[in-house]
Amino acid sequence: MSIASFCITPLFLQTVFFHSVLLGNGFVAGDTANVQRIKRIFTSEDFEKLFPKANGYQVSPKPFNYANFLAAAAKFEKFCDEAAGGLDPDTACRKELSVSFAHFTQETGENTGWGPVPRWKQGLYFTSELGCKDSLAACSYCSPSTEYPCVAGKGYFGRD
């Protein structure tokens, strides 16, 4: 399994997952080998059980759903379709999925310690970066670095 699978793919996959609906890119899950494997290992019922709070209280659109997850995975054909270190492809895919889902929960989770839903099942709750939707001033992730300067009037954050 490549280092990209463990470190980079979850963030890219999450980004494609989110923007596949919001930007109207029309991503459709192809019947690629990785999507076939994911559907076998992780069903839509599993998705609903793992992410019962997906999309929070947002009425529409609801970008975080199983179909859009598969569509995003189809864009990265190596995701869940490579193995190394003596792992069989299904075991490697399970590991990639668990890393991705942990990342999703960390970055988009409601992360409340109260209520009946445990934190690990609160992923994909927020569809936009908190505090960044209405005011770029509240979301300044710009660094004073001259190497990669921020563009005036632009916001830099995970999801909008």
C-alpha positions in Angstrom: 0.0 0.0 0.0 1.5 3.4 -0.9 2.1 6.2 1.5 -0.3 8.2 -0.6 -3.1 5.8 0.3 -2.7 6.4 4.0 -1.8 10.1 4.1 -3.2 11.9 1.1 -6.1 9.9 -0.3 -8.5 10.5 2.7 -8.3 14.3 2.3 -8.6 14.2 -1.5 -11.3 11.7 -1.3 -13.2 13.8 1.2 -12.8 16.9 -1.0 -14.0 15.1 -4.2 -16.8 13.5 -2.2 -18.0 16.9 -1.0 -17.6 18.8 -4.2 -19.1 16.1 -6.5 -22.5 17.3 -5.5 -22.1 20.9 -4.5 -20.2 21.9 -7.7 -22.5 19.8 -9.9 -19.6 17.9 -11.4 -21.9 15.0 -12.2 -19.6 12.3 -10.8 -21.1 8.9 -11.1 -19.7 5.8 -9.5 -18.3 3.7 -12.3 -18.2 0.0 -11.8 -14.4 0.1 -11.3 -12.6 -2.7 -9.5 -12.1 -0.5 -6.4 -15.8 0.5 -6.3 -16.8 -3.2 -6.6 -14.5 -4.1 -3.7 -15.9 -1.2 -1.5 -19.5 -2.2 -2.2 -18.7 -5.8 -1.2 -16.8 -4.7 2.0 -18.8 -1.6 3.1 -22.5 -1.5 2.2 -24.9 1.4 2.2 -26.3 0.0 5.4 -22.8 0.2 6.9 -22.5 3.8 5.8 -25.8 4.7 7.4 -24.8 3.0 10.7 -21.3 4.6 10.7 -22.5 8.1 9.8 -26.0 8.5 11.3 -25.5 12.3 11.6 -24.2 12.8 8.1 -25.0 16.3 6.7 -26.1 17.5 10.2 -29.3 19.4 10.0 -28.8 20.6 6.5 -31.9 20.2 4.4 -30.4 20.3 0.9 -28.1 19.5 -0.7 -26.9 16.5 1.3 -23.5 15.7 -0.3 -22.4 13.1 2.2 -24.1 9.9 1.2 -23.1 6.5 0.0 -23.6 7.1 -3.7 -21.4 10.2 -3.6 -18.8 8.3 -1.6 -18.7 5.6 -4.3 -18.5 8.3 -7.0 -15.6 9.9 -5.2 -13.8 6.6 -4.8 -14.3 5.8 -8.5 -12.2 9.0 -9.3 -9.3 7.4 -7.4 -9.0 3.9 -8.9 -6.0 3.0 -6.7 -8.1 3.7 -3.6 -9.0 0.3 -2.2 -7.4 -1.4 -5.2 -3.8 -2.0 -4.2 -2.1 -4.0 -1.5 1.4 -4.3 -0.1 3.2 -5.9 2.8 1.6 -9.3 2.3 -1.9 -8.0 2.8 -4.7 -9.3 0.6 -6.6 -6.6 -1.3 -9.7 -6.8 0.8 -7.7 -6.4 4.1 -5.8 -3.5 2.6 -9.1 -1.9 1.5 -10.5 -2.2 5.0 -7.4 -0.4 6.4 -7.7 2.4 3.8 -11.4 2.8 4.6 -10.8 2.9 8.3 -8.1 5.6 7.8 -10.4 7.6 5.5 -13.4 7.4 7.9 -11.3 8.4 10.9 -10.1 11.4 8.9 -13.6 12.3 7.8 -14.7 12.2 11.5 -11.8 14.3 12.6 -12.4 16.9 9.9 -16.2 17.0 9.6 -17.5 15.5 12.8 -19.9 17.1 15.2 -17.5 16.0 17.9 -19.8 16.5 20.9 -19.3 14.5 24.0 -23.0 14.5 25.0 -25.9 12.8 23.4 -26.6 9.2 22.5 -24.3 9.1 19.4 -20.7 8.3 20.2 -18.0 10.7 18.7 -16.7 8.0 16.3 -20.1 8.0 14.7 -20.5 11.7 14.3 -18.4 12.1 11.1 -19.6 13.9 8.0 -21.8 16.2 10.1 -20.5 19.6 9.0 -20.6 20.3 5.3 -18.8 23.7 5.6 -15.8 24.9 7.6 -17.2 26.4 10.9 -17.1 30.2 10.9 -16.0 30.5 7.4 -19.2 30.6 5.4 -20.2 34.2 6.2 -16.9 35.8 7.1 -13.4 35.3 5.7 -12.0 37.3 8.7 -13.0 34.5 11.1 -11.2 32.0 8.9 -7.8 33.3 8.3 -5.6 30.3 7.6 -3.1 32.5 5.8 0.5 32.4 6.8 2.7 35.5 6.6 5.1 33.4 4.5 6.5 35.1 1.4 7.1 31.7 -0.2 3.4 31.0 -0.7 1.6 34.3 -0.1 -2.2 34.4 0.3 -4.2 36.3 -2.3 -5.9 39.4 -0.8 -9.7 38.8 -0.3 -9.5 35.1 -0.8 -10.3 32.5 1.9 -8.3 29.4 2.5 -10.1 26.6 4.4 -11.3 23.1 3.9 -14.9 23.3 2.8 -17.2 26.2 1.8 
